[in-house]
């Protein structure tokens, strides 16, 4: 397992980010910017952000510093604008119109700093009929057709993929791409702008390849009957004799041949190209996997090109030899967590600090960013 480093040498070293505290995809996006070396200052509110997680355990606030500012107090907005004047990027995840009402919306911030990239993270986006309404990941991916295509059973309900597909893939990652693209523009042309990152837009965008297959007639508009949604017997998950699971992704012919050979079905498996016999092939494969333990099958397929891997739990994953060798997980202050990603050959991202505690860095940020208006907030906190 990898160790952590203290040097700030990621590719975003020198980039200053103001994060207006929220929950979910906004904090994760700001964490990613911090992982890559940005100086992220999280503006926490008195009373917390409402997630209910102990701030000392909230890993999405690693590689950040925190100041405490009450945006509803008379001097709160002015203090945030003092930070904005010195920032490259701002990230906020309020409902549309809230930042404006608090006095820290795009107009006020860009007036103070015309080169600022103002990143807005919402579920529905800044406009449209649903923009002012509440929502969560599951609803956003449901409306875009993304949820409806996930799951192996065409007659059953969709499978809920935690909040990874909407909040983090369709939300955080698109916000990060957006603000970094806008930062490039700002540095080239001296012009800041607003980035409207909506989870519905990102989640829909993630399905581009599926829409292409749908248009080409190679994807049915129902789940559990297609090549990549569990409908295919050589792309799915199978239970082992000890209650574990193995994941199979033997799509290409040469990988499938290796899979069949190692599974012990060479010469006896129903032909993979006969879709009418896919149910028979699935049951044959399932019966083979049920005959041995997950550990046994892991050993059988280890190092092969059969594209078969064990399904590991969150606690098991860090110990897998491949992930351990790459340092995919790191340990900081005795907490195992995903290491910064992706990798950079010259400017690696680093895990420098644990979760920022609300207001703990007020004096330090006031000094480093030359924002003396932060000091009254420190004494009142």
C-alpha positions in Angstrom: 0.0 0.0 0.0 1.4 3.4 -0.9 2.6 6.0 1.5 1.7 9.6 1.4 3.8 12.6 0.5 3.9 16.1 2.0 5.1 18.1 -1.0 2.6 20.0 -3.1 3.8 19.1 -6.6 0.6 18.1 -8.5 -0.1 19.5 -11.9 -2.5 22.1 -10.4 0.1 23.5 -8.0 -0.5 27.3 -7.9 -4.2 27.1 -8.7 -6.4 28.6 -6.1 -9.9 27.2 -5.5 -12.7 28.5 -3.3 -15.3 25.8 -2.4 -18.6 26.9 -0.9 -19.3 24.0 1.4 -22.0 21.6 0.3 -22.5 17.9 0.1 -21.9 15.2 -2.6 -20.5 16.0 -6.0 -19.3 19.5 -5.3 -17.0 18.5 -2.4 -15.8 15.5 -4.4 -14.9 17.7 -7.4 -13.0 20.1 -5.1 -11.2 17.1 -3.5 -10.1 16.0 -6.9 -8.7 19.4 -7.7 -6.9 19.3 -4.3 -5.5 15.8 -5.0 -3.9 17.3 -8.1 -2.2 20.0 -6.2 -4.6 22.9 -6.2 -4.9 25.1 -3.0 -8.5 24.4 -2.1 -10.1 26.6 0.6 -13.4 25.3 1.7 -15.8 28.0 3.1 -17.7 26.1 5.8 -20.8 27.5 7.3 -21.6 27.6 11.0 -23.5 24.4 11.9 -22.0 22.3 9.1 -23.1 21.3 5.7 -25.9 18.9 6.8 -24.5 15.6 5.7 -24.2 14.2 9.2 -20.7 12.7 8.8 -18.1 13.5 11.4 -15.9 16.1 9.6 -12.8 14.3 10.8 -13.9 11.2 8.8 -15.1 13.0 5.6 -12.4 12.0 3.1 -13.9 14.2 0.4 -12.5 17.1 2.4 -8.9 15.8 2.3 -6.2 18.0 0.7 -8.2 21.1 1.5 -8.1 23.9 4.1 -11.2 25.3 5.8 -12.3 28.7 6.9 -15.6 29.4 8.7 -17.8 32.2 7.2 -21.4 32.9 7.9 -22.8 34.0 4.5 -25.9 35.2 6.2 -24.0 37.6 8.4 -23.5 41.2 7.3 -19.8 40.8 6.5 -20.0 37.2 5.2 -20.4 37.8 1.5 -17.7 40.5 1.5 -15.2 38.1 3.1 -16.0 35.4 0.4 -15.5 38.0 -2.3 -12.1 38.9 -0.8 -11.2 35.2 -1.3 -12.7 35.2 -4.8 -10.5 38.2 -5.8 -7.5 35.9 -5.3 -8.9 32.7 -6.6 -8.8 31.0 -10.0 -11.9 28.8 -9.6 -15.0 28.8 -7.4 -17.1 25.7 -6.8 -20.6 25.9 -5.4 -23.5 23.4 -5.3 -26.5 25.4 -4.2 -29.9 25.4 -5.8 -30.2 27.9 -8.7 -30.5 31.4 -7.3 -29.3 30.7 -3.8 -25.7 32.0 -4.3 -27.2 35.1 -5.9 -29.4 35.7 -2.9 -26.4 35.3 -0.6 -24.4 37.9 -2.5 -21.8 35.5 -4.0 -23.4 34.6 -7.3 -21.6 34.8 -10.6 -22.3 38.4 -11.3 -20.8 39.6 -8.0 -17.9 37.2 -8.2 -16.9 38.0 -11.8 -17.3 41.7 -11.1 -14.7 41.3 -8.4 -12.5 38.9 -10.5 -13.2 38.9 -14.2 -10.8 36.0 -14.8 -12.6 33.7 -12.3 -14.0 30.3 -13.4 -17.3 30.0 -11.5 -18.2 26.3 -11.3 -21.9 25.4 -10.5 -22.8 21.9 -9.5 -26.5 20.9 -9.6 -28.6 17.9 -10.4 -31.1 19.5 -12.8 -29.0 22.4 -14.1 -29.4 26.2 -13.8 -32.5 26.3 -16.0 -35.4 24.1 -17.2 -38.7 23.2 -15.5 -37.1 21.1 -12.8 -34.2 23.4 -12.0 -35.7 24.8 -8.7 -36.8 21.5 -7.3 -35.0 19.1 -5.0 -33.5 15.9 -6.2 -30.9 13.2 -5.6 -28.6 11.0 -7.8 -31.2 8.3 -8.3 -33.8 10.7 -9.8 -31.3 12.3 -12.1 -30.1 9.1 -13.6 -33.7 7.8 -13.8 -34.8 10.7 -15.9 -31.9 10.4 -18.4 -32.5 6.8 -19.1 -29.3 5.8 -17.4 -30.8 4.0 -14.5 -33.3 2.2 -16.7 -30.6 0.4 -18.6 -28.8 -0.9 -15.5 -29.6 -4.4 -14.2 -29.5 -8.0 -15.4 -33.3 -8.8 -15.1 -35.5 -7.5 -17.9 -38.6 -8.3 -15.8 -37.3 -6.8 -12.6 -36.4 -3.3 -11.3 -33.2 -1.5 -12.3 -30.2 -1.9 -10.2 -29.2 1.1 -8.1 -25.5 1.8 -8.7 -25.0 3.6 -5.3 -24.5 7.3 -6.2 -21.5 6.7 -8.4 -23.1 7.1 -11.9 -24.9 10.4 -11.2 -23.3 12.4 -8.4 -19.7 11.5 -9.2 -19.4 10.3 -12.8 -22.1 12.5 -14.3 -21.6 15.3 -11.8 -18.2 15.8 -10.2 -16.0 14.6 -13.1 -17.9 16.8 -15.6 -17.5 19.8 -13.3 -13.8 19.2 -13.0 -13.4 18.8 -16.8 -15.5 22.0 -17.2 -13.6 24.2 -14.8 -10.2 23.1 -16.0 -11.2 23.8 -19.6 -12.5 27.2 -18.6 -9.3 27.8 -16.6 -7.3 27.2 -19.8 -9.5 29.7 -21.6 -9.2 32.3 -18.8 -5.4 32.0 -18.8 -5.3 32.3 -22.6 -7.8 35.1 -23.0 -8.1 36.8 -19.6 -11.9 36.0 -19.6 -13.6 34.0 -16.8 -17.0 32.4 -17.2 -19.7 30.3 -15.6 -19.6 26.5 -15.9 -23.1 24.9 -15.5 -22.4 21.3 -14.6 -25.7 19.4 -14.3 -25.8 15.8 -13.3 -28.6 15.1 -15.9 -26.4 16.5 -18.6 -23.3 14.4 -17.5 -25.3 11.2 -16.9 -26.9 11.5 -20.4 -23.5 12.2 -21.9 -22.1 9.0 -20.4 -24.6 7.0 -22.4 -23.3 8.3 -25.8 -21.9 4.9 -26.9 -25.1 3.2 -25.9 -27.2 5.7 -27.9 -24.9 4.9 -30.9 -25.5 1.2 -30.5 -29.3 1.9 -30.1 -29.3 3.8 -33.4 -27.4 1.1 -35.1 -29.8 -1.6 -34.0 -27.3 -3.4 -31.8 -28.9 -2.4 -28.5 -32.4 -3.1 -27.3 -34.1 -0.3 -25.3 -34.6 -2.6 -22.3 -32.2 -3.9 -19.7 -30.8 -7.3 -19.2 -30.9 -8.4 -22.9 -27.8 -6.7 -24.3 -24.1 -7.3 -24.6 -23.0 -5.1 -21.7 -26.0 -5.0 -19.3 -25.9 -8.6 -18.0 -27.9 -10.1 -20.8 -24.9 -11.7 -22.3 -23.8 -15.0 -20.6 -20.1 -14.2 -21.0 -20.4 -10.6 -19.6 -21.8 -10.9 -16.2 -21.4 -12.0 -12.6 -21.6 -15.6 -11.3 -21.9 -17.0 -7.8 -19.3 -19.4 -6.4 -19.7 -22.4 -4.1 -18.9 -20.3 -1.0 -21.2 -17.4 -1.7 -18.6 -15.3 -3.5 -18.8 -13.9 -7.0 -16.7 -13.8 -10.1 -17.0 -11.1 -12.8 -16.7 -12.3 -16.4 -16.0 -10.0 -19.3 -14.9 -12.4 -22.0 -16.3 -10.5 -25.0 -13.7 -11.0 -27.7 -13.5 -14.5 -29.3 -9.9 -15.1 -28.3 -10.6 -14.1 -24.7 -13.8 -16.2 -24.7 -11.9 -19.3 -25.9 -9.5 -18.9 -23.0 -12.4 -18.5 -20.6 -14.1 -21.6 -21.8 -10.9 -23.6 -21.6 -10.1 -22.6 -18.1 -13.7 -23.0 -17.0 -13.4 -26.6 -18.2 -16.1 -26.3 -20.8 -14.0 -26.6 -24.0 -15.9 -28.6 -26.6 -19.1 -28.8 -24.5 -20.3 -25.3 -24.2 -23.3 -24.2 -26.3 -22.1 -21.9 -29.2 -21.7 -18.4 -28.0 -23.1 -16.9 -31.3 -26.5 -18.7 -31.0 -28.5 -16.1 -29.0 -31.4 -18.6 -28.7 -29.1 -20.8 -26.6 -27.8 -18.0 -24.4 -30.0 -19.1 -21.4 -28.5 -22.6 -21.7 -25.0 -21.2 -21.9 -25.6 -19.0 -18.9 -26.8 -22.0 -16.8 -23.9 -24.1 -17.9 -21.4 -21.3 -16.9 -23.3 -20.8 -13.6 -23.1 -24.5 -12.8 -19.4 -24.5 -13.3 -18.8 -21.5 -11.1 -21.0 -23.0 -8.4 -18.7 -26.0 -8.3 -15.7 -24.2 -6.7 -15.0 -21.3 -4.3 -14.1 -17.8 -5.3 -10.5 -18.4 -4.1 -10.3 -21.5 -6.3 -11.6 -19.7 -9.4 -9.4 -16.7 -8.7 -6.3 -19.0 -8.8 -7.6 -20.7 -12.0 -7.9 -17.4 -13.9 -5.0 -15.5 -12.4 -2.7 -14.1 -15.1 -4.9 -15.3 -18.0 -6.5 -13.3 -20.8 -9.9 -14.8 -20.0 -11.0 -11.4 -18.4 -12.3 -13.0 -15.2 -11.8 -11.4 -11.8 -13.1 -11.9 -8.3 -15.8 -9.5 -7.0 -14.1 -7.9 -4.0 -15.6 -5.9 -1.2 -14.5 -2.4 -0.3 -12.4 -3.7 2.6 -10.9 -6.5 0.5 -9.9 -4.4 -2.5 -6.9 -2.5 -1.1 -5.1 -5.9 -0.4 -5.4 -7.2 -3.9 -1.8 -7.7 -5.2 -2.3 -5.6 -8.4 -3.9 -2.7 -6.5 -1.3 -2.9 -3.8 1.6 -2.9 -6.3 0.2 0.2 -8.0 -0.6 2.0 -4.8 -4.2 2.4 -5.9 -5.1 2.8 -2.2 -3.2 4.8 0.3 -3.2 5.2 4.1 -3.2 8.5 5.9 -3.6 8.9 9.6 -4.4 5.2 9.8 -7.3 5.5 7.3 -7.2 3.5 4.1 -8.6 5.4 1.2 -8.3 5.7 -2.6 -5.1 7.4 -3.7 -5.2 10.4 -6.0 -5.9 9.6 -9.7 -5.0 9.7 -12.5 -1.2 9.3 -12.5 1.3 12.0 -13.8 4.9 11.2 -14.6 6.3 14.6 -13.9 3.8 16.2 -11.4 2.2 13.4 -9.4 -0.9 14.2 -7.3 -0.4 13.5 -3.6 -2.3 12.8 -0.5 -1.0 15.6 1.8 -3.6 16.1 4.5 -6.6 14.4 6.1 -10.1 16.0 6.1 -10.1 19.7 6.8 -11.9 20.5 10.0 -14.4 23.4 9.8 -12.6 26.7 10.4 -9.3 25.1 11.4 -7.2 26.9 8.8 -8.7 30.4 9.0 -5.6 32.1 10.3 -3.3 30.3 7.9 -5.5 31.1 4.9 -5.9 34.7 5.9 -2.1 35.0 5.9 -1.4 32.9 2.7 -4.1 34.5 0.6 -3.7 38.0 2.2 -7.3 38.2 3.3 -7.3 40.0 6.6 -11.1 40.1 6.7 -11.0 36.4 7.6 -9.6 37.1 11.1 -12.9 38.3 12.6 -14.5 35.0 11.5 -11.8 33.1 13.3 -12.5 34.8 16.6 -16.2 34.4 16.3 -16.0 30.7 15.5 
